[in-house]
C-alpha cells in the first residue's frame, strides 16, 4: 500500500485588474487607509450631514436645487428626443428622394 503523505497546500491569490475594479476604484484610492484618518473623515461627514439635515433653510435650498436640476435634466432629454426625431425625419425624407430620383 502506498503511504498517504501530506501534500503541499496550494494558495490562490486574486489579482485585481483594471477591468474588474468597478466604478468606485478611484474613490477607494482617494480615501485614507489608516483607522484614525477614517474615523476623522467619518466624523466630519456625519457632522456635515447633521448640520445640513438639521437646518431647515439649507434643506429647503437643497430641495429647490434638486428640483431645478431634475427639471433641467428632463428638459434636456426632451430636447434630445426632438432633435433625434428631426434627424430621423430628414433621413427618411432624403431616402425617399433618393428612391424616386432616376
Backbone bond lengths (Angstrom), bond angles and torsions (degrees), N, CA, C in turn:
res aa  C-N    CA-C-N  psi(-1)  N-CA   C-N-CA  omega(-1)  CA-C   N-CA-C  phi
1 X - - - 1.446 - - 1.519 109.19 -
2 X 1.279 113.51 147.38 1.461 119.15 -179.66 1.517 109.23 -85.32
3 X 1.310 113.89 144.90 1.458 118.74 178.12 1.518 109.69 -77.03
4 X 1.285 113.85 142.36 1.456 118.68 176.25 1.517 107.95 -91.38
5 X 1.281 115.33 109.40 1.456 119.61 -179.86 1.522 110.07 -99.10
6 X 1.288 113.41 157.00 1.456 118.06 177.46 1.524 108.12 -79.20
7 X 1.309 115.62 120.20 1.458 120.14 179.65 1.515 110.67 -82.95
8 X 1.293 114.83 161.98 1.466 119.46 177.61 1.519 109.22 -72.81
9 X 1.289 115.32 136.22 1.457 120.06 177.07 1.518 108.80 -79.25
10 X 1.285 114.78 135.35 1.453 119.84 178.25 1.513 109.07 -91.53
11 X 1.311 115.43 135.52 1.453 120.51 177.94 1.516 108.07 -109.49
12 X 1.304 115.01 132.57 1.446 120.79 178.36 1.521 108.87 -111.33
13 X 1.286 115.60 136.68 1.464 119.84 176.31 1.515 108.66 -118.42
14 X 1.287 115.04 146.28 1.454 121.48 178.20 1.515 107.54 -103.62
15 X 1.295 115.72 124.47 1.457 120.95 179.67 1.513 107.92 -106.68
16 X 1.316 115.45 126.24 1.461 119.99 179.45 1.519 108.86 -80.51
17 X 1.304 114.76 124.02 1.464 120.17 176.04 1.511 108.66 -102.65
18 X 1.315 118.13 161.65 1.464 119.93 -179.97 1.518 113.52 -56.95
19 X 1.317 117.82 -22.74 1.452 120.58 -177.94 1.521 112.57 -73.31
20 X 1.337 118.51 -31.63 1.461 119.70 -174.73 1.525 113.37 -114.00
21 X 1.320 117.87 20.86 1.459 119.51 179.47 1.520 111.99 -78.84
22 X 1.274 118.95 -25.29 1.444 121.17 176.69 1.516 112.89 90.99
23 X 1.303 113.90 -179.49 1.458 121.11 -173.89 1.524 112.71 -75.99
24 X 1.328 117.60 -24.22 1.454 120.89 -175.94 1.529 113.28 -99.10
25 X 1.317 117.95 16.99 1.459 121.41 -177.39 1.532 111.12 -62.48
26 X 1.317 116.82 -43.57 1.466 120.08 -179.88 1.523 110.40 -67.09
27 X 1.327 117.60 -34.20 1.461 121.07 180.00 1.518 111.25 -66.42
28 X 1.322 117.74 -39.32 1.460 119.77 -179.76 1.523 111.48 -67.70
29 X 1.324 117.00 -29.86 1.460 119.71 176.82 1.523 111.26 -72.62
30 X 1.328 117.49 -29.13 1.453 121.49 -177.45 1.534 112.42 -81.16
31 X 1.318 117.46 -24.56 1.463 120.44 -178.15 1.522 110.91 -76.39
32 X 1.325 116.26 151.37 1.473 119.51 179.63 1.524 111.35 -67.24
33 X 1.321 116.05 151.22 1.468 122.01 -177.50 1.527 112.95 -96.45
34 X 1.326 117.93 -28.30 1.461 121.02 -176.74 1.522 110.54 -79.71
35 X 1.326 115.53 147.90 1.459 121.13 -178.48 1.517 113.24 -60.97
36 X 1.343 116.96 -41.64 1.461 120.53 -179.08 1.529 110.85 -64.22
37 X 1.326 116.60 -41.58 1.453 120.50 179.49 1.526 111.34 -66.44
38 X 1.334 115.88 -37.34 1.460 119.53 177.41 1.529 110.78 -65.86
39 X 1.327 116.67 -39.01 1.452 120.85 178.03 1.527 110.61 -62.69
40 X 1.325 116.77 -46.36 1.466 119.84 179.43 1.523 111.52 -62.82
41 X 1.319 117.31 -41.65 1.462 120.59 177.96 1.525 110.39 -62.60
42 X 1.324 116.96 -42.09 1.458 120.87 177.87 1.522 112.47 -63.43
43 X 1.334 116.82 -40.45 1.467 120.32 177.64 1.526 111.13 -64.09
44 X 1.322 116.70 -41.59 1.471 120.25 179.38 1.527 110.76 -64.68
45 X 1.333 116.67 -45.14 1.468 120.21 179.56 1.525 110.28 -64.28
46 X 1.333 117.45 -42.28 1.456 120.69 179.50 1.519 112.75 -65.00
47 X 1.335 116.87 -41.48 1.463 120.27 178.89 1.521 110.88 -65.97
48 X 1.326 116.28 -39.56 1.469 119.52 178.49 1.523 110.78 -65.34
49 X 1.321 117.16 -44.23 1.466 120.60 179.04 1.525 111.12 -62.81
50 X 1.329 117.07 -40.64 1.462 120.60 178.74 1.525 111.08 -64.10
51 X 1.317 116.93 -42.43 1.457 120.84 179.64 1.527 110.68 -64.72
52 X 1.331 116.70 -46.35 1.464 120.56 -177.20 1.523 110.43 -66.25
53 X 1.327 117.14 -46.28 1.459 119.40 -177.61 1.531 112.28 -73.78
54 X 1.317 116.93 -23.85 1.458 120.10 179.61 1.522 113.88 -84.57
55 X 1.328 117.53 -20.03 1.456 121.78 -179.08 1.524 108.88 -93.74
56 X 1.333 116.22 114.38 1.456 121.22 -174.88 1.531 112.28 -65.30
57 X 1.321 117.29 -36.66 1.468 120.66 -178.92 1.537 111.28 -65.97
58 X 1.320 116.67 -45.11 1.466 120.48 179.06 1.521 110.15 -66.46
59 X 1.325 116.62 -40.65 1.457 120.70 178.83 1.525 110.67 -61.26
60 X 1.340 118.19 -41.04 1.464 121.97 178.42 1.532 110.47 -64.60
61 X 1.341 116.80 -41.08 1.473 120.05 177.79 1.527 111.35 -63.23
62 X 1.321 116.35 -41.28 1.464 119.77 178.79 1.525 111.73 -64.29
63 X 1.320 116.61 -40.34 1.466 120.21 178.76 1.518 110.17 -65.20
64 X 1.338 117.01 -43.26 1.473 120.16 178.49 1.530 110.81 -62.99
65 X 1.317 116.98 -41.21 1.463 120.68 178.71 1.528 110.57 -64.93
66 X 1.321 116.87 -40.01 1.462 120.83 177.63 1.513 112.36 -63.78
67 X 1.337 116.26 -41.19 1.465 120.29 178.33 1.528 110.20 -65.90
68 X 1.334 116.86 -41.65 1.467 120.21 178.66 1.535 110.57 -64.10
69 X 1.311 116.95 -41.16 1.460 121.06 178.31 1.525 110.80 -63.66
70 X 1.318 116.84 -44.49 1.463 121.49 179.26 1.524 110.94 -62.97
71 X 1.322 116.82 -43.97 1.462 121.18 179.81 1.530 110.68 -62.89
72 X 1.324 116.09 -43.05 1.460 119.89 177.69 1.516 112.20 -63.90
73 X 1.315 116.54 -39.50 1.453 121.03 178.97 1.525 111.26 -64.81
74 X 1.314 116.66 -45.16 1.468 120.58 179.05 1.522 110.04 -64.35
75 X 1.331 118.04 -40.43 1.463 121.37 177.73 1.527 111.31 -62.53
76 X 1.325 116.80 -40.64 1.459 120.63 177.65 1.511 112.43 -64.65
77 X 1.329 116.99 -39.89 1.465 121.06 178.41 1.524 110.11 -64.76
78 X 1.318 116.87 -42.19 1.468 120.55 178.51 1.530 110.85 -63.68
79 X 1.326 117.04 -39.78 1.463 121.12 178.19 1.527 110.43 -63.37
80 X 1.328 116.94 -42.02 1.464 120.40 177.15 1.525 111.38 -62.71
81 X 1.314 117.00 -39.38 1.466 120.55 178.10 1.522 110.65 -62.61
82 X 1.326 116.81 -43.18 1.468 120.62 178.75 1.520 110.62 -63.28
83 X 1.335 117.78 -44.04 1.458 120.59 179.13 1.524 110.98 -63.97
84 X 1.307 117.01 -39.74 1.464 120.84 177.96 1.529 110.41 -62.83
85 X 1.329 116.72 -43.81 1.468 120.31 179.05 1.525 110.71 -64.21
86 X 1.335 118.09 -39.12 1.465 121.41 178.12 1.527 110.87 -63.58
87 X 1.313 117.14 -45.32 1.467 121.05 -179.98 1.516 110.29 -64.80
88 X 1.315 116.63 -40.64 1.457 120.57 179.62 1.529 109.92 -64.36
89 X 1.338 117.85 -41.58 1.466 121.00 178.27 1.526 110.47 -64.65
90 X 1.328 118.17 -40.12 1.463 121.32 177.79 1.526 111.00 -62.84
91 X 1.334 117.05 -43.64 1.459 120.66 178.64 1.525 111.88 -63.50
92 X 1.319 117.12 -39.83 1.465 120.86 178.09 1.516 110.77 -66.93
93 X 1.335 117.20 -39.47 1.461 120.63 178.15 1.523 110.23 -66.09
94 X 1.316 117.02 -40.68 1.463 121.17 179.17 1.530 110.36 -66.45
95 X 1.319 117.04 -39.88 1.471 120.67 178.61 1.516 109.82 -66.18
96 X 1.326 118.15 -36.42 1.461 121.62 177.50 1.520 111.91 -66.57
97 X 1.331 117.19 -37.62 1.466 120.98 178.58 1.514 110.56 -70.00
98 X 1.330 117.30 -38.07 1.453 121.30 179.97 1.540 110.68 -66.77
99 X 1.331 117.05 -34.65 1.460 120.80 -179.66 1.515 111.16 -72.73
100 X 1.348 118.82 -31.99 1.456 123.45 -178.48 1.528 111.12 -80.33
101 X 1.323 116.98 -35.27 1.472 121.35 -175.97 1.521 110.20 -66.62
102 X 1.387 116.65 137.48 1.480 119.44 -178.62 1.491 112.98 -75.08
